[in-house]
Amino acid sequence: MAQEDVFKKIVSHCKEYGFVFPSSDIYDGLGAVYDYGQNGVELKNNIKQYWWKSMVLLHENIVGIDAAIFMHPTTWKASGHVDAFNDPLIDNRDSKKRYRADVLIEDQIAKYEEKIDKEVAKARKRFKEQFDEAQYRATSPRVLELAAQRDALHERYSKAMNDGDLGELRQIILDEEIVCPISGTRNWTEVRQFNLMFSTEVGSTAEGASKIYLRPETAQGIFVNYLNVQKTGRMKLPFGIAQIGKAFRNEIVARQFIFRMREFEQMEMQYFVKPGTELEWFARWKETRMKWHQALGFGAENYRFHDHEKLAHYANAASDIEFHMPFGFKEVEGIHSRTNFDLSQHAKYSGKKIEYFDPETNESYTPYVIETSIGVDRMFLSVMCHSYEEEQLEGGETRVVLHLPAALAPVKLAVMPLVKKDGLPEKAEEIIRNLRFHFNCKYDEKDSIGKRYRRQDAIGTPFCVTVDHDTLKDNCVTLRYRDSMKQERVPIDSLQAIIEDQVSITSLLKKLL
């Protein structure tokens, strides 16, 4: 099945099983805005809990805050967002559709990658067990030709982005014969910049209203609170401040479901360090964050670092952690060495002295910052994409199953009476009453036991328990495992110990130590 078709099925599955709904769905939705349903909010909260505990529980020198969405408008002048938070946009005159020029070119680069992968796949099928992929990539004339075209395009694109050359971006689109997906034509306008911040007004009257912005990132809430946290917490360098919160960007080309939205959630940690040590900490946090992702068990081959060639004006090093989505390797987290730009800018615009007094050297200086920033929604999507499977079973039957990491699953245990009589429902309810304090349990009595299993498979429930007539005699139940579909008879008193060890966030955190 084509990866595009797989992605469409995942999007459909998210709505059908209560993970993600289009916002204002009864009014036909609102573009690039989504609501999380009853299962989605549980999965999302578990992702956030895993991140939060990995930061503030496992690191004695990292604390959390929750800054307001509305901030003084000068904040965004100091950060550079008012003057420079732009995307390069281009319109197709025939379809009247607007696109990000950089995204069109990046998609073209990805097409070269896809062509190379197809050549490799054909060769693997032809040569079978004798196939040496590394040698084939290094010697195949067709692969080398495609790689050269890809590299030349990438080099040209990187230079244009670094130079801010909008005319060159348009010329690349023309030279590569990139067409509009809607009209199929190459009738493009000039490329121009568009600011992504939402603005509104605060004040009781029109005359007294002030223009403010919905924050486009959560980082600035941490920077403006640096002194408050450092002084009240008596924090010593190095230390970090973590935050989870909503951010807003007026994305003109929002796409790929919840991958790029106008309202999204970030998990960010700013780590303040002594100047001169920042690149060492940058390398350490790259390693730490990759370990966090790989602890979920999705396979190291599905992750890669992408080091930035074009650095933001505030950074001296930057790298993305990319995950293999159905539409290619895409960024889920960014790690940046932001130097002392943010704190220095806020000191300049506020007139406040924002420095750290180092008791070991008896000197004051502005700390440097290492940032780790991960999109909750992109992380959610990566988990769903990797977990979704249409599994072929013996006898020709197919089941749709979400192989969610047990600690992230919305429901940990479903308890099912075999029939709705003879005291079995009451016994099932008793089991739930005893276990609901430890993990999320659901009661399910509708339809056949097979259909109930399939329903729980589809939302990723790792364990199911069936209460039958023998349960009333021996106080044992049938425990079913989602991934293997293995069933075993276990005492009711053993359920908590068997299940809790695998479904707690602690089980993931232990992999990080």
C-alpha positions in Angstrom: 0.0 0.0 0.0 1.3 3.5 -0.9 2.4 5.5 2.1 0.0 8.3 1.1 -2.9 5.8 1.4 -1.6 4.6 4.8 -1.5 8.2 6.0 -5.1 8.8 4.9 -6.2 5.7 6.8 -4.4 6.9 9.9 -6.2 10.3 9.6 -9.5 8.5 9.2 -8.8 6.1 12.1 -8.0 9.1 14.4 -11.5 10.5 13.8 -13.4 7.2 13.9 -11.9 6.1 17.2 -12.0 9.4 19.1 -8.4 10.5 18.8 -8.6 13.7 16.7 -11.6 15.6 15.3 -11.7 18.6 12.9 -12.4 21.7 15.1 -16.0 22.9 14.9 -16.8 19.8 12.9 -20.6 20.4 12.8 -19.8 23.7 11.0 -17.5 21.8 8.5 -14.4 22.5 10.5 -11.8 25.3 10.6 -8.7 25.0 8.4 -5.6 23.6 10.2 -7.3 23.5 13.6 -8.1 20.3 15.4 -9.7 19.0 18.6 -8.4 16.0 20.6 -11.1 13.4 21.4 -11.6 11.2 24.4 -8.8 8.8 23.4 -6.6 11.5 21.9 -6.5 13.7 25.0 -5.4 10.7 27.1 -2.6 9.8 24.7 -1.6 13.5 24.4 -1.5 13.9 28.2 0.6 10.7 28.6 3.1 12.1 26.0 3.3 15.3 28.0 3.7 13.5 31.3 6.5 11.4 29.9 8.3 14.5 28.7 7.7 16.5 31.9 8.9 13.8 34.2 11.9 13.1 32.1 12.9 16.8 32.5 11.9 17.8 36.0 11.9 14.5 37.8 15.1 13.1 36.5 17.1 16.3 36.6 17.5 18.1 39.9 18.6 21.3 38.2 15.5 21.6 35.9 12.3 23.2 37.1 9.0 24.1 35.4 6.9 27.1 34.9 3.6 28.0 33.2 3.9 31.4 31.5 0.9 33.4 30.2 0.0 33.3 26.5 -0.4 37.1 26.4 2.8 38.9 26.9 3.9 42.6 26.7 4.2 43.4 23.0 7.8 44.7 23.4 8.7 41.0 24.2 8.2 40.2 20.5 10.1 43.3 19.3 13.1 42.2 21.5 12.9 38.6 20.2 12.9 39.7 16.6 9.5 38.2 15.8 7.8 41.5 14.9 10.4 42.3 12.2 11.6 38.8 11.1 9.1 36.1 11.8 8.3 35.4 8.1 7.7 32.6 5.6 8.4 32.9 1.9 5.1 32.6 0.0 4.3 32.1 -3.6 0.9 32.0 -5.4 -0.2 30.0 -8.4 -2.2 32.4 -10.6 -4.4 29.6 -12.1 -5.5 27.8 -9.0 -5.3 31.0 -6.8 -3.7 28.8 -4.1 -0.8 30.0 -1.9 2.2 27.9 -1.0 5.4 28.2 1.0 8.2 28.4 -1.5 10.7 26.6 0.8 8.3 23.7 1.3 7.8 23.3 -2.5 11.5 23.0 -2.9 12.0 20.7 0.0 9.3 18.5 -1.4 11.2 18.4 -4.7 14.3 17.4 -2.9 12.3 14.6 -1.2 11.1 13.4 -4.6 14.8 12.8 -5.6 15.2 10.8 -2.4 12.0 8.8 -3.2 13.3 8.0 -6.7 16.6 6.8 -5.3 14.7 4.6 -2.8 12.6 3.1 -5.6 15.8 2.2 -7.6 17.2 0.6 -4.5 14.0 -1.4 -3.8 13.9 -2.7 -7.4 17.5 -3.8 -7.1 16.9 -5.5 -3.8 14.0 -7.4 -5.3 16.1 -8.4 -8.3 19.2 -9.5 -6.4 17.5 -10.7 -3.2 19.9 -12.1 -0.6 23.0 -11.2 -2.6 22.0 -7.5 -2.6 24.6 -5.1 -1.1 22.7 -1.8 -0.7 25.8 0.3 0.2 27.7 -0.9 -2.9 24.7 -0.4 -5.1 24.2 3.2 -3.9 27.9 3.9 -4.5 28.0 2.4 -8.0 24.6 2.5 -9.7 24.7 5.1 -12.5 21.1 6.0 -12.1 21.3 6.4 -8.3 24.5 8.5 -8.7 22.7 10.7 -11.2 19.7 11.3 -9.0 22.0 11.9 -6.0 23.9 14.5 -7.9 20.7 16.3 -8.9 19.5 16.2 -5.4 22.7 17.5 -3.9 22.9 20.3 -6.5 19.4 21.4 -5.8 20.0 21.3 -2.0 23.1 23.4 -2.3 21.3 26.0 -4.4 18.3 26.1 -2.1 20.5 26.4 1.0 22.3 29.3 -0.4 19.1 31.1 -1.4 17.7 30.6 2.1 20.9 31.8 3.8 21.0 34.9 1.5 17.3 35.6 1.8 17.2 35.7 -2.0 13.4 35.5 -2.8 14.1 35.8 -6.5 16.4 32.8 -6.5 13.8 30.7 -4.7 11.3 31.5 -7.4 13.9 30.7 -10.1 14.6 27.3 -8.5 10.8 26.5 -8.6 10.8 27.5 -12.3 14.0 25.6 -13.2 12.8 22.4 -11.4 9.5 22.7 -13.2 7.6 22.4 -10.0 3.8 22.5 -10.7 0.9 23.5 -8.5 -0.7 20.3 -7.2 -4.2 21.8 -7.9 -3.9 23.4 -11.4 -0.9 21.4 -12.6 0.6 24.6 -14.0 3.8 26.6 -13.4 2.2 30.0 -13.6 3.8 31.4 -10.4 3.8 34.8 -8.8 6.9 36.4 -7.2 7.9 35.2 -3.8 7.2 37.5 -0.8 7.5 37.4 2.9 4.5 37.0 5.2 4.5 37.5 9.0 3.1 34.5 10.9 2.0 36.2 14.2 -1.7 36.6 15.2 -2.4 40.0 16.6 -5.3 41.2 18.8 -6.2 44.1 21.0 -6.4 44.3 24.8 -8.3 47.1 26.6 -11.8 48.1 27.5 -12.3 50.8 24.8 -11.2 51.1 21.2 -9.3 54.3 22.0 -7.4 52.7 24.9 -6.8 49.3 23.3 -3.2 48.1 22.9 -2.0 45.7 20.1 -0.7 42.5 21.5 0.1 39.1 20.0 -0.7 35.5 20.5 2.6 34.0 21.3 4.2 32.2 18.3 6.5 30.2 20.7 6.7 29.4 24.4 10.4 30.1 24.8 10.1 33.8 25.4 7.9 33.2 28.5 10.9 31.3 29.9 13.4 34.0 29.1 11.5 36.8 30.6 11.1 34.7 33.8 14.8 33.8 34.0 15.5 36.2 36.8 12.4 35.3 38.8 13.2 31.6 38.7 16.9 32.0 39.2 16.5 34.2 42.3 13.5 32.5 44.0 14.9 29.0 43.3 18.5 30.0 44.2 19.5 28.2 41.0 23.1 27.7 40.1 24.4 27.3 36.5 23.9 25.1 34.7 20.1 24.9 35.2 17.0 24.5 33.1 13.4 25.8 32.9 10.8 23.6 31.3 7.3 24.6 30.0 4.4 23.0 28.2 2.0 25.4 26.5 0.0 26.5 23.5 1.5 28.6 20.7 -0.1 30.2 17.6 1.1 30.8 14.0 -0.9 32.0 11.1 0.3 29.2 8.8 -0.8 29.9 5.3 0.2 26.5 4.1 -1.0 24.3 7.0 -1.0 20.7 5.9 -0.5 17.0 6.7 -3.2 16.8 9.3 -1.9 17.8 12.8 1.8 18.1 11.6 1.4 21.8 10.8 -1.4 23.7 12.6 -2.3 27.2 13.5 -2.8 26.4 17.2 -0.4 23.9 18.6 1.4 22.8 21.8 5.1 22.9 22.6 7.2 21.2 25.2 10.3 23.4 25.6 13.3 23.4 28.0 15.8 26.2 28.0 19.1 25.2 29.7 21.2 28.1 30.9 25.0 27.5 30.9 28.3 29.3 31.3 29.5 30.9 28.0 32.2 28.7 26.4 30.5 25.5 27.5 27.5 25.8 25.3 28.6 23.5 22.4 29.5 20.7 24.9 26.0 21.0 26.4 24.5 21.1 22.9 26.1 17.8 22.1 25.0 16.3 25.4 21.4 17.4 25.0 21.3 16.0 21.4 22.2 12.6 22.8 19.8 12.9 25.8 16.9 13.8 23.6 17.5 11.1 21.0 17.6 8.6 23.8 14.2 9.9 25.0 12.6 9.2 21.6 14.2 5.8 21.1 13.1 4.6 24.5 9.6 4.3 23.0 10.8 1.4 21.0 10.1 2.6 17.5 13.5 1.6 16.1 16.7 3.6 15.8 16.4 3.5 12.0 13.3 5.7 12.1 15.2 8.6 13.6 18.0 10.8 12.4 19.7 14.1 13.1 19.5 16.9 10.6 22.1 19.5 11.4 21.2 23.0 10.2 23.2 24.7 7.4 21.2 27.9 7.7 21.4 29.1 11.3 18.9 31.5 12.9 20.5 34.8 13.7 20.6 33.9 17.4 22.1 30.5 17.1 25.7 29.1 16.8 24.5 25.4 16.4 21.2 23.8 15.6 20.0 20.3 14.9 16.6 18.6 14.3 15.5 15.2 15.4 13.6 13.8 12.4 11.2 10.9 12.5 10.2 8.7 9.5 6.6 9.6 8.8 4.5 8.1 6.0 5.4 11.4 4.1 9.1 11.2 4.7 11.6 12.1 7.5 10.1 15.1 9.2 11.2 17.3 12.2 9.7 16.4 15.6 12.2 18.2 17.8 14.7 21.0 17.6 17.9 21.4 19.7 19.5 24.8 19.4 22.4 26.6 20.9 20.8 30.1 21.2 23.9 31.9 22.6 23.0 34.8 24.9 20.9 36.5 22.3 17.5 36.3 24.0 18.5 37.4 27.5 20.7 40.2 26.0 17.8 41.4 23.9 15.4 41.4 26.8 17.9 43.3 29.0 18.3 45.9 26.2 14.6 46.4 25.6 13.5 46.2 29.3 16.4 48.2 30.7 16.8 45.5 33.4 20.1 43.9 34.2 19.8 40.2 33.3 23.0 38.5 34.4 24.2 35.6 36.6 26.7 36.2 39.3 29.1 33.2 39.4 30.3 32.6 43.0 33.1 30.5 41.8 34.7 33.1 39.6 33.3 36.3 41.3 32.1 37.6 37.9 28.8 38.4 36.4 27.8 37.4 32.8 24.8 36.7 30.6 24.3 32.9 30.4 24.2 31.1 27.1 21.2 28.9 26.4 20.6 25.4 25.0 17.0 24.9 23.8 15.2 21.6 23.3 11.8 22.2 21.7 9.4 19.5 20.7 5.9 19.8 19.2 3.3 17.8 21.2 1.1 17.4 18.2 3.9 16.2 15.9 5.0 13.8 18.6 1.4 12.6 18.8 1.3 12.1 15.0 4.7 10.2 15.0 3.4 7.8 17.7 0.1 7.2 15.8 1.9 6.7 12.5 4.4 4.1 13.9 1.8 2.3 15.9 -0.9 1.8 13.2 -1.0 -1.6 11.6 -3.5 -3.6 9.5 -2.4 -7.0 10.6 -3.1 -10.1 8.5 -4.2 -13.0 10.8 -4.4 -16.7 10.1 -7.5 -17.6 8.2 -7.4 -14.4 6.1 -8.9 -12.1 8.7 -7.4 -8.6 9.2 -7.3 -6.6 12.4 -6.5 -2.9 12.8 -4.3 -2.5 15.8 -2.4 0.4 17.4 0.9 -0.9 18.9 1.1 2.1 21.2 3.8 2.0 23.9 1.8 0.7 26.9 2.8 3.7 29.0 1.3 6.1 26.5 -1.9 4.1 25.7 -5.2 6.0 26.5 -6.7 2.9 28.1 -4.5 0.5 29.9 -7.0 -2.3 30.7 -10.4 -3.2 29.4 -12.5 -5.5 31.6 -15.2 -7.6 29.9 -17.8 -9.9 31.3 -18.3 -12.9 29.0 -22.1 -12.5 29.2 -24.3 -9.8 30.7 -25.8 -12.0 33.4 -25.1 -14.5 36.1 -23.2 -12.0 38.2 -20.3 -11.6 35.7 -20.9 -7.8 35.1 -20.9 -7.2 38.9 -17.6 -9.1 39.2 -16.1 -7.1 36.3 -17.1 -3.8 37.9 -15.5 -4.9 41.2 -12.2 -5.5 39.4 -12.4 -2.0 37.9 -13.2 -0.4 41.2 -10.0 -1.9 42.7 -7.7 -1.0 39.7 -9.0 2.4 38.5 -6.8 4.1 41.2 -3.7 2.7 39.5 -4.4 3.1 35.8 -7.1 4.0 33.3 -9.6 1.1 33.0 -12.7 0.7 30.9 -15.7 -1.6 31.1 -17.0 -3.1 27.9 -20.0 -5.5 27.6 -21.5 -4.8 24.2 -21.1 -7.2 21.3 -19.3 -10.5 21.1 -16.0 -11.0 22.9 -14.2 -11.0 19.6 -15.6 -7.7 18.5 -14.7 -6.2 21.9 -11.1 -7.4 21.5 -10.9 -5.7 18.0 -12.4 -2.5 19.4 -9.7 -2.3 22.1 -7.0 -3.2 19.6 -8.1 -0.3 17.5 -7.5 2.2 20.3 -4.3 0.5 21.5 -5.4 -1.0 24.8 -2.5 -3.2 25.8 -4.4 -5.5 28.1 -7.9 -7.0 28.2 -9.5 -9.1 31.0 -12.4 -11.5 30.4 -14.6 -12.5 33.4 -16.3 -15.8 32.9 -18.3 -18.3 35.0 -15.1 -19.9 36.3 -14.0 -16.6 37.7 -16.8 -16.8 40.3 -15.3 -20.1 41.4 -11.5 -19.7 41.2 -11.2 -15.9 41.3 -9.1 -16.0 38.1 -9.6 -14.2 34.8 -8.3 -14.5 31.3 -5.7 -11.9 30.5 -5.2 -11.1 26.8 -2.1 -9.3 25.5 -2.7 -6.8 22.6 0.3 -7.4 20.4 0.6 -11.1 20.6 -3.1 -11.9 21.3 -1.7 -14.4 23.8 -4.2 -15.3 26.5 -3.4 -16.7 30.0 -5.3 -17.5 33.2 -4.2 -15.3 36.1 -5.5 -14.6 39.6 -7.4 -11.3 40.0 -5.0 -10.4 42.9 -2.1 -10.5 40.4 -3.5 -8.1 37.8 -2.2 -4.9 39.3 1.4 -6.2 39.6 1.4 -7.7 36.1 -0.1 -4.6 34.4 1.2 -1.7 36.4 4.9 -2.5 35.8 4.4 -2.2 32.0 1.9 0.7 31.8 3.4 3.2 34.1 5.4 6.2 32.9 8.1 5.0 35.3 8.7 2.0 33.0 9.8 4.4 30.3 11.8 6.7 32.6 13.9 3.8 33.8 15.2 3.4 30.2 16.7 6.9 30.3 18.9 6.3 33.3 
